[in-house]
Amino acid sequence: MKILQILVFFLLATGVWGQVIDTFSDGDFTSNPTWSGSTDSWRISQDSIAGPNTSNAYVLKLDVSAGSGTKYLSTQRSEAWGTEQSWGAWIGRRSNSPATSSNRSYVWLWANASDLSANTTDGYRIRLGDNSGDDEVYLERVDDGSATTVITSSVAIPNNTSDLGFLVRVTRNASSTWTLYTSTLPTANGGGYAATSIPSATNTDINQGSATDSSYTNFDNGYFGFMAKHSSDGDHRTGARFDQLYFDTASDSSLPVELSAFTAYATKDQIKLQWRTESETDNAGFWIYRSSQRNGEFKRLNPVLIRGAGTTAMAQTYTFTDNDVEDGISYFYYLEDVAFDGPRNKSLVIQASLRSDLARKHLTRWSTLKQ
């Protein structure tokens, strides 16, 4: 009997058609993509204890053995970044480790160098943690290592709150207008969003403010990153948590399709794809692409566009059967949705293969979620 081994990736929030930079679900940060920096001071924790406890969350965790300092990881996007962008991430703090002036969490949206702690680095970043009072979320510009606040969130997390998680999303348009969005921010210990939540226009709908800053406009070949400033206390040396980093070269948060699931399964000598949308806006339909290598050449499978639902707030389910498959070969698939006015967006890549050397049929979760 044949069995399908496949990545099954259920998007836990909608609107995720941008490129996922890392979800850390492969259990490391050494490849796909490769992160560099203070690598000895970070590890991947399978279960999240920051905010709502979540198993199999695979979060990036600060893990410093002794002392105080600033630790970071960065990864490069070696290509064009476009003239407008959007970013998203999950930020968490463990119990007994609230954000303070000595214990801060940073998500670097763009940096011009890999060393995020250097006094020569420029960029833009999100910061949690300040000197006094409640904890706002900040968008900062960094010039030669020195930070200037661009946006301060209009809503703050109550002072001394820990064991929390929340989502952040930032957009920048071609006129260099930046807008900071968050999920509903935690109001008590143990609150907020789980680390498995993916930032989207739906779950990060709190507009925390906008501002124009055109100090830097060419982000090509820049770096993403995470950074934590920590004190020497044991809880703070392991306090920072990060996950769900995504990026897109578009600032429009109203994406044409809100995808909530993309799966595949085997039936005899076929692979069936199934996907679900929670809503659609001006969606003409879908193309399906396949390759025998994750980074290989993808070819379109369907000769005719699979018709979408146009504009609807109702959930829709679609299926496609791939009959041209061989035993023992891994196949990689992605969806491309097409809007009536032309724009296209790609989904994540999923992997599937028929296997005849096992005696029963089962479903296996694969770890690599990046495109």
Sequence and secondary structure as in RCSB ss.txt:
>XXXX:A:sequence
MKILQILVFFLLATGVWGQVIDTFSDGDFTSNPTWSGSTDSWRISQDSIAGPNTSNAYVLKLDVSAGSGTKYLST
QRSEAWGTEQSWGAWIGRRSNSPATSSNRSYVWLWANASDLSANTTDGYRIRLGDNSGDDEVYLERVDDGSATTV
ITSSVAIPNNTSDLGFLVRVTRNASSTWTLYTSTLPTANGGGYAATSIPSATNTDINQGSATDSSYTNFDNGYFG
FMAKHSSDGDHRTGARFDQLYFDTASDSSLPVELSAFTAYATKDQIKLQWRTESETDNAGFWIYRSSQRNGEFKR
LNPVLIRGAGTTAMAQTYTFTDNDVEDGISYFYYLEDVAFDGPRNKSLVIQASLRSDLARKHLTRWSTLKQ
>XXXX:A:secstr
  EEEE  EE SSS   SEEEE  TTS SSSSS  EESGGGEEEESSB SSS BTT  EEEE   SS EEEEEEE
E  S   SSEEEEEEEEE TT    SSSEEEEEEEESSS TTSTT  EEEEEE  SSSSB EEEEEEETTEEEEE
EE SS B TT  SEEEEEEEEE TT EEEEEES    STT B  TT    TTT  EEEEEEE  S    TT EEE
EEEEE SSHHHHT EEEEEEEEES      SEEEEEEEEEEETTEEEEEEEEEEEEEEEEEEEEEESSTTS  EE
  SS EEEEEEESS EEEEEEE    BT EEEEEEEEEETTS EEE   EEEEEE SSSS      S    
